[in-house]
Amino acid sequence: MHGKLLSEQKNQVSLNAHDVILLNKIMLSRGNNEIFFIRLQLIDIDKVIDENLYWLSNKIHSYEKLNELEKVVIKTDVKKSDEGHSVIEISNPTSETAFFIRLKIMNAKDELVLPSFLTDNYFTLLPGDEKQIGLDLTETINHPRRDELKLVIEGWNVLPAEIKF
């Protein structure tokens, strides 16, 4: 749960669209009420095509241990690429998992700005992970106070932060 690698498996497969195959069954240790994060990545040569993260418990429906995650400060930078488009670079430089991170665009009155499109949201960064997320605000290009917009970063154990555009 705290970002310590317990096991790693790699399987080379060839799949057609909509194919399903069972590779390995995941066996959790029989400890007492532990939480495990399992990251599955689909990689084509060296490029990550898709990624999913699961949180599992060896005690059925028991996720209280998530409250034991230490508070994390993540690093975030917004790079504007063109009118209405930006890239958010976000990383977890700590030794703790940054769980269930949410990004949102807010105005000066702390109201959610919609529509705003993110290529990823509600994600988890393991220790040392970094991610680039696309942000599309082209539909809000004529927002009356566009210069007062801000990116708000929050998460389960992530200390809230704001970045003004």
Backbone as numpy.savetxt, mean C-alpha at the origin, in Angstrom:
# Nx Ny Nz CAx CAy CAz Cx Cy Cz
4.65 -10.50 11.32 3.83 -9.31 11.32 4.69 -8.06 11.32
5.83 -8.08 11.97 6.67 -6.91 12.09 7.71 -6.81 10.98
7.49 -7.50 9.88 8.36 -7.37 8.72 9.51 -8.35 8.66
9.54 -9.31 9.54 10.61 -10.31 9.52 10.24 -11.39 8.51
11.15 -11.63 7.55 10.92 -12.67 6.54 11.05 -14.05 7.17
9.98 -14.84 7.10 9.98 -16.19 7.65 10.19 -17.25 6.59
9.71 -16.96 5.38 9.77 -17.94 4.32 9.63 -17.24 2.98
10.25 -17.81 1.96 10.12 -17.28 0.61 10.10 -18.44 -0.37
9.18 -18.37 -1.31 9.08 -19.41 -2.33 8.94 -18.76 -3.69
9.58 -19.33 -4.68 9.46 -18.85 -6.05 9.08 -20.03 -6.92
8.11 -19.81 -7.80 7.67 -20.85 -8.71 7.61 -20.28 -10.12
8.25 -20.95 -11.05 8.18 -20.52 -12.43 7.01 -21.24 -13.10
6.12 -20.46 -13.70 4.94 -21.04 -14.34 4.69 -20.35 -15.67
3.98 -21.03 -16.54 3.51 -20.46 -17.80 2.00 -20.55 -17.77
1.34 -19.41 -17.93 -0.11 -19.36 -17.84 -0.70 -18.63 -19.02
-1.87 -19.07 -19.41 -2.67 -18.33 -20.37 -3.66 -17.48 -19.59
-4.26 -16.52 -20.27 -5.27 -15.68 -19.62 -6.36 -16.57 -19.01
-6.78 -16.25 -17.81 -7.85 -16.94 -17.07 -7.46 -18.32 -16.57
-6.21 -18.74 -16.71 -5.77 -20.01 -16.15 -5.67 -19.90 -14.63
-5.94 -21.00 -13.97 -5.80 -21.09 -12.52 -5.04 -22.38 -12.21
-3.99 -22.25 -11.40 -3.28 -23.44 -10.95 -2.96 -23.28 -9.47
-2.94 -24.39 -8.75 -2.57 -24.39 -7.34 -1.09 -24.72 -7.26
-0.33 -23.82 -6.64 1.11 -24.04 -6.54 1.49 -24.69 -5.22
1.27 -24.00 -4.14 1.64 -24.50 -2.82 0.59 -24.09 -1.81
0.40 -24.88 -0.81 -0.49 -24.52 0.28 0.35 -23.86 1.36
-0.17 -22.76 1.90 0.55 -22.03 2.93 0.18 -22.61 4.29
1.19 -23.00 5.02 0.98 -23.55 6.35 1.49 -22.54 7.38
0.59 -22.08 8.24 0.96 -21.15 9.29 1.47 -21.92 10.51
2.42 -21.31 11.22 2.91 -21.97 12.43 1.76 -22.06 13.45
1.88 -22.96 14.35 0.82 -23.19 15.33 1.03 -22.37 16.60
1.59 -21.20 16.47 1.81 -20.34 17.62 0.50 -19.88 18.22
0.61 -19.01 19.18 -0.57 -18.55 19.90 -0.98 -17.17 19.40
-2.02 -17.12 18.59 -2.61 -15.85 18.16 -1.60 -14.94 17.46
-1.01 -15.41 16.38 -0.04 -14.63 15.62 -0.67 -14.15 14.31
-0.16 -13.03 13.81 -0.59 -12.49 12.51 0.57 -12.63 11.54
0.26 -13.00 10.30 1.27 -13.13 9.26 0.84 -12.34 8.04
1.78 -11.62 7.44 1.53 -10.96 6.17 2.12 -11.84 5.08
1.32 -12.08 4.06 1.77 -12.90 2.93 1.67 -12.05 1.67
2.82 -11.84 1.03 2.86 -11.05 -0.20 3.05 -12.00 -1.38
2.12 -11.92 -2.32 2.20 -12.68 -3.54 2.48 -11.72 -4.69
3.48 -12.05 -5.49 3.82 -11.21 -6.63 3.82 -12.05 -7.90
3.25 -11.48 -8.94 3.32 -12.06 -10.28 4.36 -11.25 -11.03
5.45 -11.91 -11.43 6.58 -11.22 -12.03 6.83 -11.80 -13.43
6.99 -10.90 -14.39 7.36 -11.29 -15.75 8.78 -10.78 -15.98
9.71 -11.67 -16.06 11.14 -11.40 -16.11 11.52 -10.62 -14.84
11.75 -9.31 -14.91 12.08 -8.55 -13.69 11.02 -7.52 -13.36
9.88 -7.56 -14.02 8.84 -6.55 -13.81 7.67 -7.15 -13.03
7.30 -6.47 -11.93 6.15 -6.91 -11.14 4.88 -6.54 -11.91
4.10 -7.55 -12.27 2.86 -7.37 -13.02 1.69 -7.10 -12.07
1.67 -7.83 -10.97 0.61 -7.67 -9.98 1.14 -8.11 -8.62
0.52 -7.55 -7.58 0.93 -7.88 -6.22 -0.29 -7.86 -5.32
-0.37 -8.82 -4.45 -1.44 -8.88 -3.45 -0.81 -9.15 -2.09
-1.38 -8.53 -1.06 -0.91 -8.77 0.29 -2.08 -9.24 1.13
-1.87 -10.31 1.87 -2.91 -10.90 2.71 -2.43 -10.86 4.15
-3.33 -10.69 5.08 -2.99 -10.82 6.49 -3.81 -11.98 7.03
-3.09 -12.90 7.62 -3.70 -14.14 8.12 -3.37 -14.33 9.59
-4.24 -15.02 10.28 -4.03 -15.31 11.69 -4.12 -16.82 11.89
-3.30 -17.34 12.81 -3.41 -18.76 13.12 -4.47 -19.01 14.19
-5.17 -17.96 14.60 -6.34 -18.07 15.46 -7.49 -17.46 14.67
-8.47 -18.25 14.34 -9.54 -17.84 13.42 -10.18 -16.51 13.83
-10.26 -15.60 12.88 -10.90 -14.29 13.04 -10.33 -13.47 14.19
-9.05 -13.63 14.45 -8.43 -12.89 15.56 -7.32 -12.00 15.01
-7.60 -10.71 14.95 -6.65 -9.76 14.39 -6.27 -8.67 15.38
-6.50 -8.88 16.67 -6.17 -7.88 17.69 -4.68 -7.56 17.69
-3.85 -8.51 17.32 -2.40 -8.32 17.34 -1.96 -7.18 16.41
-2.80 -6.83 15.42 -2.46 -5.72 14.54 -2.29 -4.43 15.33
-2.94 -4.34 16.48 -2.82 -3.16 17.33 -1.43 -3.04 17.96
-0.63 -4.08 17.88 0.72 -4.06 18.45 1.76 -3.51 17.48
1.35 -3.21 16.24 2.29 -2.63 15.29 2.73 -1.26 15.81
4.04 -1.02 15.78 4.57 0.26 16.23 4.20 1.36 15.24
4.12 2.60 15.71 3.84 3.74 14.85 4.97 3.92 13.85
4.61 4.30 12.63 5.56 4.43 11.53 5.42 5.80 10.88
6.54 6.40 10.54 6.56 7.62 9.72 7.08 7.21 8.35
6.26 7.41 7.33 6.68 7.04 5.99 7.14 8.28 5.24
8.00 8.08 4.24 8.51 9.17 3.42 7.63 9.27 2.17
7.26 10.50 1.83 6.39 10.72 0.68 6.87 11.95 -0.08
6.85 11.84 -1.41 7.20 12.95 -2.27 6.25 12.95 -3.45
5.76 14.12 -3.84 4.85 14.23 -4.99 5.60 14.94 -6.11
5.65 14.29 -7.27 6.30 14.88 -8.44 5.23 15.09 -9.50
5.02 16.35 -9.87 4.05 16.67 -10.90 4.66 16.37 -12.26
3.95 15.63 -13.10 4.48 15.30 -14.41 3.90 16.19 -15.50
2.61 16.46 -15.46 1.99 17.41 -16.37 0.69 17.88 -15.75
-0.04 18.71 -16.43 -1.25 19.30 -15.88 -2.24 18.23 -15.43
-2.45 18.14 -14.14 -3.42 17.21 -13.59 -2.88 15.84 -13.23
-1.65 15.54 -13.63 -1.06 14.23 -13.34 0.16 14.40 -12.42
0.29 13.47 -11.49 1.44 13.48 -10.57 1.83 12.04 -10.28
3.04 11.89 -9.78 3.52 10.60 -9.29 3.84 10.77 -7.81
3.28 9.91 -6.99 3.53 9.92 -5.55 4.56 8.83 -5.28
5.70 9.25 -4.75 6.73 8.29 -4.35 6.62 8.13 -2.84
6.37 6.90 -2.42 6.15 6.65 -1.00 7.01 5.47 -0.56
7.63 5.59 0.61 8.51 4.51 1.06 8.42 4.36 2.58
8.80 3.18 3.03 8.81 2.86 4.45 10.26 2.59 4.86
10.96 3.62 5.39 12.36 3.44 5.76 12.55 2.79 7.14
11.46 2.41 7.79 11.55 1.88 9.16 11.72 0.36 9.15
11.84 -0.21 10.33 11.95 -1.66 10.48 10.60 -2.28 10.87
9.52 -1.50 10.78 8.16 -1.96 11.11 7.30 -1.91 9.85
6.32 -2.77 9.77 5.37 -2.78 8.67 4.44 -1.57 8.77
4.25 -0.87 7.65 3.29 0.24 7.58 2.02 -0.33 6.97
1.01 -0.53 7.80 -0.16 -1.32 7.43 -1.33 -0.45 6.98
-1.93 -0.84 5.88 -3.21 -0.30 5.39 -3.16 1.22 5.19
-2.22 1.64 4.35 -2.01 3.06 4.07 -3.11 3.55 3.13
-3.67 4.71 3.47 -4.69 5.33 2.62 -4.20 6.71 2.19
-4.36 7.01 0.91 -4.05 8.32 0.36 -5.35 8.98 -0.06
-5.46 10.28 0.21 -6.65 11.00 -0.23 -6.29 12.44 -0.52
-7.05 13.05 -1.42 -6.86 14.44 -1.77 -7.94 15.24 -1.05
-7.49 16.28 -0.33 -8.40 17.10 0.47 -8.24 18.57 0.07
-9.28 19.35 0.34 -9.18 20.79 0.11 -8.84 21.49 1.43
-8.81 22.83 1.39 -8.42 23.60 2.58 -9.40 23.44 3.74
-10.65 23.03 3.42 -11.66 22.82 4.46 -11.68 21.37 4.95
-10.66 20.61 4.58 -10.55 19.19 4.92 -11.71 18.37 4.38
-12.17 18.73 3.20 -13.20 17.96 2.50 -12.53 17.14 1.41
-13.02 15.93 1.21 -12.49 15.06 0.18 -12.74 15.65 -1.19
-11.72 15.67 -2.04 -11.84 16.20 -3.40 -12.07 15.03 -4.34
-13.20 15.08 -5.02 -13.57 14.03 -5.97 -13.97 14.67 -7.29
-13.70 14.05 -8.42 -12.97 12.78 -8.52 -11.45 12.99 -8.47
-10.79 12.07 -7.84 -9.34 11.99 -7.87 -9.01 10.51 -8.01
-8.16 10.19 -8.96 -7.88 8.80 -9.29 -6.45 8.44 -8.92
-6.32 7.39 -8.12 -5.02 6.87 -7.69 -4.85 5.47 -8.27
-3.63 5.14 -8.70 -3.40 3.80 -9.25 -3.34 2.72 -8.17
-3.23 3.14 -6.90 -3.23 2.18 -5.79 -3.66 2.93 -4.53
-4.30 2.22 -3.63 -4.70 2.80 -2.36 -5.00 1.67 -1.38
-5.03 1.98 -0.11 -5.21 0.98 0.95 -4.20 -0.15 0.75
-2.94 0.19 0.83 -1.86 -0.77 0.60 -0.96 -0.82 1.83
-0.08 -1.80 1.86 0.84 -2.01 2.96 2.26 -1.97 2.44
3.14 -1.31 3.19 4.56 -1.30 2.85 5.32 -2.04 3.94
5.99 -3.10 3.55 6.85 -3.82 4.48 8.12 -2.99 4.71
8.90 -3.28 5.73 10.12 -2.51 5.98 11.01 -2.42 4.74
11.39 -1.19 4.40 12.26 -0.97 3.24 11.54 -0.88 1.91
10.25 -1.17 1.87 9.50 -1.11 0.61 9.31 0.32 0.14
9.20 0.46 -1.17 8.85 1.74 -1.77 7.91 1.49 -2.93
7.13 2.52 -3.26 6.09 2.36 -4.27 5.89 3.68 -4.99
5.57 3.61 -6.26 5.18 4.79 -7.03 3.71 4.65 -7.38
2.95 5.70 -7.09 1.51 5.68 -7.32 1.14 6.87 -8.20
0.40 6.57 -9.27 -0.04 7.63 -10.16 -1.26 8.33 -9.58
-1.31 9.65 -9.76 -2.43 10.47 -9.31 -2.95 11.26 -10.50
-4.24 11.13 -10.78 -4.88 11.84 -11.88 -5.93 12.78 -11.30
-5.67 14.08 -11.45 -6.61 15.11 -10.99 -7.14 15.93 -12.18
-7.11 15.35 -13.37 -7.53 16.12 -14.55 -8.99 16.53 -14.48
-9.81 15.77 -13.79 -11.23 16.13 -13.67 -11.45 17.27 -12.68
-10.44 17.56 -11.88 -10.56 18.67 -10.92 -9.67 19.84 -11.32
-9.26 19.86 -12.57 -8.33 20.88 -13.06 -8.86 22.29 -12.85
-10.16 22.45 -12.88 -10.77 23.76 -12.70 -11.29 23.97 -11.28
-10.75 23.21 -10.33 -11.14 23.38 -8.93 -10.88 24.83 -8.53
-11.86 25.51 -7.91 -11.71 26.93 -7.63 -10.49 27.28 -6.78
-10.06 26.40 -5.95 -8.89 26.67 -5.10 -7.90 25.52 -5.25
-7.56 25.22 -6.46 -6.68 24.10 -6.75 -5.33 24.22 -6.03
-4.87 25.46 -5.82 -3.59 25.66 -5.15 -3.65 25.33 -3.66
-4.85 25.08 -3.13 -4.99 24.73 -1.71 -5.19 23.24 -1.49
-5.08 22.44 -2.54 -5.26 21.00 -2.40 -4.06 20.38 -1.70
-4.31 19.28 -1.01 -3.23 18.58 -0.30 -3.45 17.08 -0.36
-2.34 16.36 -0.31 -2.36 14.91 -0.20 -2.30 14.57 1.27
-3.25 13.75 1.73 -3.27 13.31 3.13 -2.91 11.83 3.14
-1.95 11.49 3.99 -1.48 10.11 4.13 -1.85 9.64 5.52
-2.53 8.50 5.60 -2.89 7.92 6.90 -2.83 6.40 6.79
-2.89 5.73 7.91 -2.85 4.28 7.91 -3.08 3.73 9.30
-3.17 2.43 9.37 -3.45 1.74 10.63 -2.47 2.18 11.71
-1.19 2.12 11.39 -0.14 2.49 12.35 0.78 3.56 11.77
0.27 4.28 10.78 1.06 5.32 10.12 0.68 6.68 10.71
1.68 7.42 11.12 1.41 8.76 11.64 0.92 9.62 10.48
-0.23 10.29 10.66 -0.81 11.09 9.56 0.15 12.19 9.10
0.10 12.46 7.79 0.93 13.50 7.20 0.16 14.17 6.08
0.58 15.38 5.74 -0.04 16.14 4.65 1.06 16.73 3.77
0.79 16.76 2.47 1.69 17.42 1.52 0.83 18.34 0.67
1.14 19.64 0.68 0.40 20.60 -0.13 0.92 20.56 -1.55
0.00 20.74 -2.48 0.39 20.77 -3.90 0.92 22.12 -4.29
